[in-house]
Every structure is written in C-alpha cells, then in structure tokens.
Amino acid sequence: MASVYKVVSSQFLCQRSSVKLTSASSWRGPWYSTAAEPASSPQKEYKFVVAGAGSGGMAMANALTRKFGKGKVAVVEPSELHFYQPMWTLVGGGIKTKEDSSRTMSSLMPKGADWYKDRVAKLDPDNNTVSTTQGDVLKYEYLIVALGFELNISSIKGMQEALDEDPMFCCNYSYNYVDKTFKAFQNFKKGNAIFTQPASPIKCAGAPQKIMYLAHDYFRKVNFTFLSQLLFSFILFSLLQFRMANCKMQTHIIQPRAPKDLWGPKFVAVLTDICKSRDITVNVNHNLVEVRHDKKEAIFKLMDKETPEYVTYQYEMLHATPHMSPPEVLKSSPLAGPAGFMTVNKHTGQHTKYSNVVGLGDCTDIPTSRTAAAVAAQTGMLKQTLAAIMNNHDPEKVAHYDGYTSCPLITGYNTCVLAEFDFDLNPLETFPFDQGKERRTMYHLKKDFMPQLYWNMMVKGLWNGPGLMRKLSHFGFSK
C-alpha cells in the first residue's frame, strides 16, 4: 500500500489550466494588462457586448479589447473566479488540487473592458440590447454570446442530497465537489464503483470515462485482494466488464450515443483495444435517474425498452455526471432554437437570423464535442467572422470552422491518448505520429503543458488552436 501512495503522491510534485477589421492579421495589436473593475450604469452603448466570461467569452473579450481599445467592450459575468475546468479530471484523480484550476476573474479581465459583475437577465436581439439582473441595459453593435452550460443536478433525483451527505458520492464537474473524488478513491474498500454519463449533451464527453480509467489504475496499484466491481454507466455504449489480477473487477459503461458517433472509427478502435487489454466487455443502455444514498442504491432507466423499465445497483462509490443545458435566459430568448441552444452557422458562428450576433462554445448548436480545444478554434473563427461582418463581406467566404475538437483521453496515471477530430469524426492529429496510442508524452502534455497554454495564451485571446502547427508538422498535407 505504501508503494501505491508513493506512486500517486508523486503526481503532486508537478505544477498545475469605430475601427474596422480588414483581415485576420488585423487582430495583431498591443496587449493590455488585466485588472478590470466592475462597471455599473443604467444604460450605455458599446461596440461589443460579451455575454459570459468562461473560456470563449474571456478570450473574445481580451482579443476585442486589445484591438479596439478602452470603452468599446462590455463583459457581463457574475463570477468572482474563472476555472480551467479540463483540470478537474486531474483533481479527481489526486494529481492536482482544485485551487490549481482557478484564477480571479479580475486578474484575467482586460483592463480596457467594462465588466458588469452581474447575470444576464434578457437578451433582446431585436433591439440590440442585453439587460442585467440589476437593471443595466447595454446597447451593442455586435453581440458575442458565450454563456456556456449550467449543471442541472436536480434532474437526477437525490443527487444533490448525495453530494452533500455521502462522502462516497462525487462529481468532477463541480468545483465545490471535485475534491471528493480522490478521497472516495482512497476510502474505497469493496463493492461497486459506478461512473455515469447522462442521456444528454455534456461538457467533454470523455471526462466520465477518464476518471473511470484513473480509478481502474489506482485500484490496480492498490492491488485489492477482495471482490469488487466498477460500474461505468454510459447510455447506448456499454456495460464494460473487466477482471484484474488478484482483484476480480467488473465495469459497466453506457453512453449517450453509439461510440462511433462520439469518437469516430479510429479512436473507437483505440478505446476498444484498451478495454480488451484490461479484459473489458461491452453492453448497452442505462441512464441514471435516481440516487438513494441512504441505501447506497443507484436506479437506472433501461433506454432500449418501449415501456419504462428500471434496474437498481448497489454502490460503494458513485461518480455521477449531471444533465447540462444552456442557461434559461438563452433558452427563452429569440436566439435559441427548439432544443434551447443558440442557433448558429456551424462554420462561422454567426446567428442564423441576427447577423450582428455570434456565439461560441457549449451554449451553441455547433455539432462538435464541447471542449476547451473546440472553443479555442471557435475563437479564431469568430475573429474572422466579425472581420467579415464589419466590412460587409460574407463570413462564409472568410471563416470556415471545420469542427476541430480535442479530447486528451487519460487512461492511467502516466498514459493518455490525444484524440483530435473534425465534424465528420475524421482524425485531425497535430503531431506527425500516430496519436491513437497510449503515450506518457501525451499525459504530460495534458497535465503540464495545456494548463500553461490556457492561462498564458487562450484566455488572453492569443491561441486559436493548433491548425498552423498541424500544417507545419505534416508538411502542409493536413487540413
């Protein structure tokens, strides 16, 4: 056991995530220091209003302020802290601390922007205004919507109570609860360890699977000699079962879409091989609908049945992923489509009705996996789109986002598969070697390099994804 803790604790030693635009190159300009103060006024006009200051909103706020200067950009964002959420898998695995994943919002906000430290209360694109809950009305020439996703914890009956009262019930998708996960790893003795994903879109569809692989690796290193089970419940993919030496374990996985619709043929094959190497088999169709933490019971609905059927599992540890959706203020606005997502052209990010409104990230209906990597590429897309709109050009002749997204699939405490692909799930690999293999280098890319890239370039609006690097590394023969 001592050697196990030595292996895991060693992971802690690394450090912690009126001017016209004429062309993409016109975005180059001086960098403004960041120390914005919250603004407050009954009504004011801006060239740009940015709704939300997550990854995409903060990147666009910095890029626009750097280009257009003081007083041209307003940002509406209520939070005190900004989070690098991709790090939370590492926090859950005991590799990082949750404090490593946060910065104060004021330290990242561009100095020349007016920050309204408030929530968006109304989006009114017919009158080109955004209203806040405190009564400010901001009139804009151009609106950038980056409102992200909200966690709908109440959508799973009993989940909130379990998070608050059960130390063995955890969730990596919340800063308030992410540090429970590794404690549950350490306290797990026997029985079922269950990892779930809901039948709805979520941020980073790979995250529930990553933490399961870390649990598998941690428990293997601990070398349990008693019977235990890992149940990873993903809709429409699986019931993965594996057995390990000295430790008969089973894993059940169920995914919201068929695996080929999540990762594409190449990376499905990679993950299938990983499962086979760990003696994992695949079954289908469970969705977590209720948790009874006092009885240690997880109730799943069987999704392939014409009439409702349910099955109950006992658990010792349960990592649950809640349902997620765009915020209500967006869902109830004219910008949203029937499913509540902001409807945009998937190649340009321009709204399908309001030409001076653009969007990026989780809250849009862009059909790609919702990751920070996708947001970085979409930031570059929006720069080109806004340049075209402001010069009365057709954005589709300038901007063409190909759906690039990336998911560093951590498969253990020193291995990772870097999956990168486009709208059609074709690989878009950055490096000139086969990324469909577990590699220590990709693990360190995820753990050590990507957080620095995020804080020092992406949120400053200086990183638009690895497209140029990919071209260079493939001698111009890649997309």
PLY file of the C-alpha trace (Angstrom):
ply
format ascii 1.0
element vertex 479
property float x
property float y
property float z
element edge 476
property int vertex1
property int vertex2
end_header
0.00 0.00 0.00
2.84 2.41 0.81
4.23 1.98 -2.69
0.83 2.85 -4.15
0.62 6.10 -2.28
4.17 6.85 -3.33
3.17 6.42 -6.97
0.07 8.57 -6.67
1.53 11.24 -4.42
4.45 11.68 -6.80
1.98 13.12 -9.26
1.51 16.12 -6.95
5.10 17.25 -7.45
4.38 18.84 -10.87
2.88 22.34 -11.07
-0.63 22.69 -12.07
-5.33 25.42 -16.61
-15.14 52.90 -34.94
-12.14 50.96 -36.25
-12.75 48.27 -38.88
-11.37 44.83 -39.16
-9.91 44.18 -42.57
-8.33 40.74 -42.26
-7.37 38.03 -39.81
-3.97 39.68 -39.41
-5.66 42.87 -38.20
-6.10 41.18 -34.84
-2.45 41.71 -34.00
-2.05 44.58 -31.60
-0.71 45.68 -28.20
-1.52 43.62 -25.14
-3.42 45.39 -22.38
-2.77 44.48 -18.75
-5.65 42.83 -16.91
-7.17 44.44 -13.85
-10.67 45.49 -14.87
-13.06 46.92 -12.31
-16.79 46.08 -12.34
-18.88 48.69 -14.16
-22.35 49.90 -13.27
-24.61 52.31 -15.18
-28.32 52.46 -16.10
-27.62 52.34 -19.84
-24.60 52.55 -22.09
-23.69 51.87 -25.69
-20.84 49.60 -26.71
-19.37 48.36 -29.93
-19.25 44.85 -28.47
-21.06 43.17 -25.60
-19.74 39.80 -24.47
-22.27 37.71 -22.55
-20.33 35.31 -20.33
-16.64 35.16 -19.42
-15.82 31.48 -19.47
-13.15 30.19 -21.82
-14.64 31.58 -25.03
-16.06 34.80 -23.59
-12.83 35.74 -21.84
-10.77 35.01 -24.95
-13.02 37.16 -27.13
-13.17 39.98 -24.55
-9.38 40.16 -24.46
-8.98 39.96 -28.24
-11.60 42.65 -28.91
-10.31 45.00 -26.22
-6.77 44.61 -27.44
-7.91 45.56 -30.97
-10.45 48.31 -30.29
-9.27 49.80 -27.03
-10.83 51.14 -23.86
-14.58 51.59 -23.55
-15.53 49.60 -26.65
-16.19 46.25 -24.97
-18.56 45.33 -22.15
-18.49 41.95 -20.43
-21.39 40.59 -18.38
-20.21 37.94 -15.94
-21.22 37.45 -12.27
-18.46 35.10 -11.11
-15.52 36.02 -8.90
-13.43 33.08 -10.12
-12.56 31.70 -13.54
-11.92 27.96 -13.79
-9.82 25.83 -16.09
-12.31 23.00 -15.99
-10.33 20.43 -18.02
-8.07 20.16 -14.98
-10.85 18.74 -12.82
-10.25 15.18 -14.05
-6.72 15.51 -12.67
-8.09 16.93 -9.41
-10.47 14.00 -9.13
-7.56 11.63 -9.66
-5.47 13.23 -6.93
-2.92 14.62 -9.40
-3.75 18.33 -8.97
-5.55 20.41 -6.35
-8.74 22.25 -7.21
-7.08 25.55 -6.29
-4.69 24.96 -9.21
-7.68 25.23 -11.57
-8.81 28.75 -10.64
-7.82 32.40 -11.11
-9.65 35.53 -10.00
-11.88 36.89 -12.75
-10.47 40.39 -12.22
-6.92 39.19 -12.96
-7.97 37.88 -16.38
-10.45 40.57 -17.44
-8.92 43.09 -19.91
-8.24 46.47 -18.34
-9.93 48.38 -21.16
-13.21 46.44 -20.91
-16.18 47.44 -18.74
-17.04 44.50 -16.54
-20.65 44.23 -15.37
-20.41 41.85 -12.45
-23.94 40.59 -12.88
-26.03 37.98 -14.60
-27.67 38.41 -17.99
-31.39 38.88 -17.40
-32.56 39.37 -21.00
-31.19 39.02 -24.50
-33.11 41.29 -26.89
-31.53 40.99 -30.36
-34.44 42.84 -31.99
-33.39 45.98 -30.11
-29.68 45.14 -29.87
-29.66 45.17 -26.06
-28.59 42.99 -23.17
-30.18 43.60 -19.77
-28.71 42.55 -16.42
-30.48 41.48 -13.25
-29.51 44.78 -11.56
-31.23 46.81 -14.27
-28.36 47.82 -16.55
-29.26 47.92 -20.24
-26.33 47.57 -22.62
-26.82 48.50 -26.26
-24.45 46.88 -28.71
-23.40 46.92 -32.34
-22.23 43.32 -32.07
-23.07 40.67 -29.50
-20.87 37.71 -28.59
-22.77 35.00 -26.72
-20.63 32.65 -24.63
-22.97 31.65 -21.80
-21.82 28.06 -21.53
-23.68 25.24 -19.81
-25.44 25.02 -16.47
-25.36 21.87 -14.36
-28.87 20.53 -13.78
-28.14 18.49 -10.67
-31.82 18.34 -9.71
-32.54 16.40 -12.92
-31.29 13.26 -11.14
-33.46 12.61 -8.11
-31.46 12.53 -4.90
-28.19 13.69 -6.47
-27.90 16.95 -4.54
-28.53 15.23 -1.23
-25.98 12.54 -2.09
-23.36 15.15 -2.98
-23.92 16.91 0.33
-24.25 13.90 2.61
-22.47 10.87 1.11
-18.64 11.04 1.12
-18.52 8.22 -1.44
-20.74 10.07 -3.93
-18.80 12.52 -6.10
-18.79 14.63 -9.26
-15.83 16.08 -11.15
-18.00 18.63 -12.96
-18.36 20.93 -9.94
-15.60 22.93 -8.24
-17.50 22.54 -4.97
-17.39 18.74 -5.10
-14.45 17.73 -7.31
-12.11 17.14 -4.37
-14.45 14.44 -3.02
-13.47 12.08 -5.83
-9.93 11.22 -4.80
-11.00 10.88 -1.17
-13.54 8.32 -2.40
-10.73 6.51 -4.27
-8.74 6.33 -1.04
-11.70 5.19 1.06
-13.00 2.61 -1.40
-12.71 -0.86 0.14
-15.04 -3.21 -1.71
-18.24 -3.36 -3.72
-19.34 -1.40 -6.76
-17.68 1.79 -8.02
-20.07 3.35 -10.54
-19.31 6.10 -13.09
-22.22 7.61 -15.03
-22.94 9.83 -18.02
-26.44 11.15 -18.81
-28.51 10.85 -21.98
-27.95 14.50 -22.91
-25.14 16.73 -24.21
-22.41 17.49 -21.68
-19.09 19.26 -21.49
-16.24 17.00 -22.55
-17.93 13.69 -23.21
-14.69 11.90 -22.39
-14.41 13.16 -18.80
-16.60 10.49 -17.14
-14.56 7.82 -18.90
-11.21 9.38 -17.96
-11.95 9.28 -14.25
-13.00 5.64 -14.58
-9.63 4.78 -16.13
-7.85 6.61 -13.31
-9.93 4.69 -10.76
-9.03 1.44 -12.50
-5.33 2.33 -12.41
-5.45 3.48 -8.79
-7.26 0.36 -7.61
-4.86 -1.83 -9.61
-1.90 -0.20 -7.90
-3.56 -0.67 -4.54
-3.85 -4.35 -5.58
-7.12 -5.21 -3.89
-7.43 -8.88 -2.93
-11.17 -8.81 -2.39
-14.04 -8.94 -4.87
-15.06 -5.53 -6.16
-16.82 -4.07 -9.17
-16.51 -0.88 -11.19
-19.71 0.11 -12.95
-19.31 2.82 -15.57
-22.78 3.72 -16.83
-22.94 5.45 -20.19
-26.07 5.42 -22.35
-26.04 3.36 -25.56
-22.49 2.16 -25.38
-21.85 -0.38 -22.91
-21.60 -2.40 -19.79
-17.86 -2.75 -19.70
-16.61 -5.57 -17.56
-13.02 -6.18 -16.59
-11.15 -8.51 -14.29
-7.73 -7.70 -12.88
-5.12 -9.92 -11.29
-5.78 -10.51 -7.58
-8.84 -8.29 -7.87
-11.89 -9.53 -9.78
-13.46 -6.30 -11.03
-16.29 -5.55 -13.42
-17.07 -2.31 -15.24
-20.42 -1.36 -16.75
-20.49 1.52 -19.27
-23.48 3.13 -21.02
-23.08 6.10 -23.40
-25.48 8.72 -24.81
-24.57 7.85 -28.39
-23.04 4.89 -30.13
-19.26 5.06 -29.67
-18.65 5.69 -33.37
-20.77 8.86 -33.03
-18.59 10.13 -30.18
-15.03 9.38 -31.23
-15.03 8.22 -34.84
-13.77 4.85 -36.09
-10.09 5.37 -35.27
-10.45 6.31 -31.63
-13.30 3.86 -31.05
-10.89 1.15 -32.15
-8.23 2.52 -29.80
-10.56 2.58 -26.80
-11.92 -0.85 -27.67
-8.38 -2.23 -27.67
-7.71 -0.59 -24.30
-10.84 -2.24 -22.93
-9.79 -5.61 -24.33
-6.32 -5.29 -22.85
-7.98 -4.85 -19.46
-10.39 -7.72 -20.05
-13.36 -5.40 -20.59
-16.51 -6.43 -22.46
-19.26 -4.11 -23.79
-23.06 -3.99 -23.27
-25.68 -1.20 -23.61
-28.40 1.20 -22.42
-28.65 2.51 -18.83
-29.41 6.07 -17.68
-29.09 7.17 -14.05
-32.42 8.65 -12.88
-32.26 8.42 -9.08
-29.82 8.01 -6.22
-30.80 6.73 -2.76
-27.63 7.44 -0.88
-29.00 6.24 2.46
-29.42 2.77 0.93
-26.40 3.06 -1.38
-28.64 2.45 -4.40
-28.40 3.83 -7.96
-31.52 3.45 -10.12
-31.10 3.30 -13.90
-33.70 3.50 -16.64
-33.21 0.99 -19.47
-33.25 3.16 -22.57
-33.86 0.46 -25.19
-37.26 -0.58 -23.80
-40.59 0.54 -25.28
-42.16 0.62 -21.82
-40.25 2.06 -18.86
-38.05 -0.48 -17.10
-35.58 0.18 -14.30
-32.69 -1.63 -12.69
-31.05 -0.94 -9.32
-27.35 -1.28 -8.49
-25.79 -1.17 -5.06
-22.76 1.07 -4.91
-19.86 1.67 -2.60
-18.61 4.62 -4.66
-20.57 6.58 -7.29
-19.22 9.28 -9.62
-22.22 10.89 -11.34
-22.36 13.29 -14.26
-25.44 15.56 -14.13
-27.53 16.70 -17.06
-26.44 20.02 -18.55
-28.06 22.68 -20.72
-27.70 26.30 -21.82
-28.92 28.80 -19.19
-32.62 29.64 -19.10
-32.02 33.24 -20.20
-30.71 31.92 -23.52
-33.29 29.15 -23.90
-36.11 31.68 -23.51
-34.61 34.22 -25.93
-35.13 34.68 -29.69
-31.57 33.44 -30.19
-32.40 29.86 -29.19
-33.69 27.03 -31.31
-36.20 24.36 -30.25
-33.64 22.47 -28.15
-32.60 25.62 -26.27
-29.21 26.04 -27.94
-28.24 29.23 -29.75
-28.66 28.54 -33.47
-25.57 29.49 -35.48
-23.88 28.67 -38.75
-21.56 25.86 -37.73
-18.71 27.12 -39.92
-18.84 30.83 -38.93
-20.59 31.08 -35.54
-22.94 33.76 -36.94
-26.53 33.58 -35.74
-28.90 32.18 -38.34
-31.27 35.20 -38.06
-29.44 38.09 -36.39
-26.37 38.91 -38.47
-24.69 41.05 -35.77
-24.84 38.25 -33.20
-22.24 35.49 -32.96
-21.73 32.68 -30.48
-19.27 30.00 -29.45
-18.86 27.18 -27.02
-21.22 24.93 -25.11
-24.34 27.09 -25.47
-24.40 26.93 -29.28
-25.71 24.18 -31.53
-22.36 23.71 -33.26
-22.29 19.90 -33.71
-18.91 19.03 -32.25
-17.71 17.76 -28.88
-17.83 20.55 -26.31
-14.22 21.01 -25.20
-11.79 23.85 -24.47
-9.93 22.87 -27.63
-13.09 23.40 -29.68
-13.59 26.80 -28.05
-10.03 27.85 -28.93
-10.62 27.05 -32.60
-14.02 28.76 -32.49
-12.38 31.90 -31.10
-10.30 32.13 -34.26
-13.45 31.50 -36.30
-15.28 34.41 -34.61
-12.40 36.82 -35.20
-12.65 36.11 -38.93
-16.45 36.22 -38.88
-16.59 39.59 -37.14
-13.96 40.99 -39.50
-16.12 39.95 -42.47
-19.39 41.26 -40.98
-17.91 44.65 -40.08
-16.60 45.05 -43.62
-19.87 43.90 -45.25
-18.34 40.68 -46.51
-19.81 37.20 -46.47
-18.39 35.39 -43.39
-18.59 32.04 -45.16
-16.03 33.25 -47.68
-13.59 34.08 -44.88
-14.27 31.86 -41.86
-14.61 28.12 -42.10
-14.51 26.23 -38.82
-14.09 22.52 -39.57
-15.39 21.24 -36.24
-11.95 20.76 -34.73
-12.08 19.44 -31.20
-9.74 17.51 -28.98
-10.06 15.22 -26.01
-6.92 14.10 -24.18
-8.21 10.71 -23.03
-6.29 9.96 -19.87
-6.13 6.19 -19.49
-3.98 5.96 -16.36
-1.62 7.84 -14.06
1.02 8.18 -16.79
-0.75 7.46 -20.09
-3.03 9.41 -22.41
-4.47 9.12 -25.92
-4.77 12.52 -27.62
-7.94 12.30 -29.73
-8.43 15.13 -32.25
-11.12 15.14 -34.94
-13.50 17.26 -37.06
-17.25 17.46 -37.68
-17.16 14.16 -39.56
-15.10 12.47 -36.81
-12.11 12.22 -39.12
-8.80 12.45 -37.24
-7.15 15.90 -37.23
-3.95 14.94 -35.48
-1.48 17.69 -34.64
1.67 15.61 -34.31
3.46 13.69 -37.10
2.98 10.33 -35.41
0.09 8.05 -34.64
-1.85 9.64 -31.78
-4.01 6.55 -31.42
-1.64 5.07 -28.85
-1.32 5.48 -25.11
1.70 7.70 -24.52
3.42 9.22 -21.50
4.28 12.32 -23.58
0.58 13.00 -24.21
-0.09 12.56 -20.50
2.42 15.29 -19.68
1.03 17.44 -22.49
-2.34 17.24 -20.77
-1.06 17.58 -17.20
1.73 20.13 -17.52
1.63 21.98 -20.84
-2.07 22.54 -21.53
-2.78 24.46 -18.30
0.04 26.88 -19.13
-1.26 27.25 -22.69
-4.70 28.04 -21.31
-3.71 30.69 -18.77
-0.97 32.37 -20.81
-2.49 32.30 -24.28
-6.04 31.00 -24.69
-7.95 33.20 -22.24
-5.90 36.17 -23.48
-7.28 35.57 -26.97
-3.87 34.57 -28.33
-4.48 30.88 -29.06
-6.82 29.76 -31.85
-5.97 26.07 -31.81
-3.15 24.04 -33.35
-4.14 24.41 -37.01
-0.91 26.07 -38.11
1.18 23.66 -36.04
-0.65 20.74 -37.60
0.07 22.05 -41.11
3.75 22.51 -40.33
4.22 19.14 -38.65
2.59 17.39 -41.62
4.50 19.47 -44.22
1.28 21.09 -45.44
-0.51 17.83 -46.14
-3.02 18.08 -43.26
-6.27 20.04 -43.10
0 1
1 2
2 3
3 4
4 5
5 6
6 7
7 8
8 9
9 10
10 11
11 12
12 13
13 14
14 15
17 18
18 19
19 20
20 21
21 22
22 23
23 24
24 25
25 26
26 27
27 28
28 29
29 30
30 31
31 32
32 33
33 34
34 35
35 36
36 37
37 38
38 39
39 40
40 41
41 42
42 43
43 44
44 45
45 46
46 47
47 48
48 49
49 50
50 51
51 52
52 53
53 54
54 55
55 56
56 57
57 58
58 59
59 60
60 61
61 62
62 63
63 64
64 65
65 66
66 67
67 68
68 69
69 70
70 71
71 72
72 73
73 74
74 75
75 76
76 77
77 78
78 79
79 80
80 81
81 82
82 83
83 84
84 85
85 86
86 87
87 88
88 89
89 90
90 91
91 92
92 93
93 94
94 95
95 96
96 97
97 98
98 99
99 100
100 101
101 102
102 103
103 104
104 105
105 106
106 107
107 108
108 109
109 110
110 111
111 112
112 113
113 114
114 115
115 116
116 117
117 118
118 119
119 120
120 121
121 122
122 123
123 124
124 125
125 126
126 127
127 128
128 129
129 130
130 131
131 132
132 133
133 134
134 135
135 136
136 137
137 138
138 139
139 140
140 141
141 142
142 143
143 144
144 145
145 146
146 147
147 148
148 149
149 150
150 151
151 152
152 153
153 154
154 155
155 156
156 157
157 158
158 159
159 160
160 161
161 162
162 163
163 164
164 165
165 166
166 167
167 168
168 169
169 170
170 171
171 172
172 173
173 174
174 175
175 176
176 177
177 178
178 179
179 180
180 181
181 182
182 183
183 184
184 185
185 186
186 187
187 188
188 189
189 190
190 191
191 192
192 193
193 194
194 195
195 196
196 197
197 198
198 199
199 200
200 201
201 202
202 203
203 204
204 205
205 206
206 207
207 208
208 209
209 210
210 211
211 212
212 213
213 214
214 215
215 216
216 217
217 218
218 219
219 220
220 221
221 222
222 223
223 224
224 225
225 226
226 227
227 228
228 229
229 230
230 231
231 232
232 233
233 234
234 235
235 236
236 237
237 238
238 239
239 240
240 241
241 242
242 243
243 244
244 245
245 246
246 247
247 248
248 249
249 250
250 251
251 252
252 253
253 254
254 255
255 256
256 257
257 258
258 259
259 260
260 261
261 262
262 263
263 264
264 265
265 266
266 267
267 268
268 269
269 270
270 271
271 272
272 273
273 274
274 275
275 276
276 277
277 278
278 279
279 280
280 281
281 282
282 283
283 284
284 285
285 286
286 287
287 288
288 289
289 290
290 291
291 292
292 293
293 294
294 295
295 296
296 297
297 298
298 299
299 300
300 301
301 302
302 303
303 304
304 305
305 306
306 307
307 308
308 309
309 310
310 311
311 312
312 313
313 314
314 315
315 316
316 317
317 318
318 319
319 320
320 321
321 322
322 323
323 324
324 325
325 326
326 327
327 328
328 329
329 330
330 331
331 332
332 333
333 334
334 335
335 336
336 337
337 338
338 339
339 340
340 341
341 342
342 343
343 344
344 345
345 346
346 347
347 348
348 349
349 350
350 351
351 352
352 353
353 354
354 355
355 356
356 357
357 358
358 359
359 360
360 361
361 362
362 363
363 364
364 365
365 366
366 367
367 368
368 369
369 370
370 371
371 372
372 373
373 374
374 375
375 376
376 377
377 378
378 379
379 380
380 381
381 382
382 383
383 384
384 385
385 386
386 387
387 388
388 389
389 390
390 391
391 392
392 393
393 394
394 395
395 396
396 397
397 398
398 399
399 400
400 401
401 402
402 403
403 404
404 405
405 406
406 407
407 408
408 409
409 410
410 411
411 412
412 413
413 414
414 415
415 416
416 417
417 418
418 419
419 420
420 421
421 422
422 423
423 424
424 425
425 426
426 427
427 428
428 429
429 430
430 431
431 432
432 433
433 434
434 435
435 436
436 437
437 438
438 439
439 440
440 441
441 442
442 443
443 444
444 445
445 446
446 447
447 448
448 449
449 450
450 451
451 452
452 453
453 454
454 455
455 456
456 457
457 458
458 459
459 460
460 461
461 462
462 463
463 464
464 465
465 466
466 467
467 468
468 469
469 470
470 471
471 472
472 473
473 474
474 475
475 476
476 477
477 478
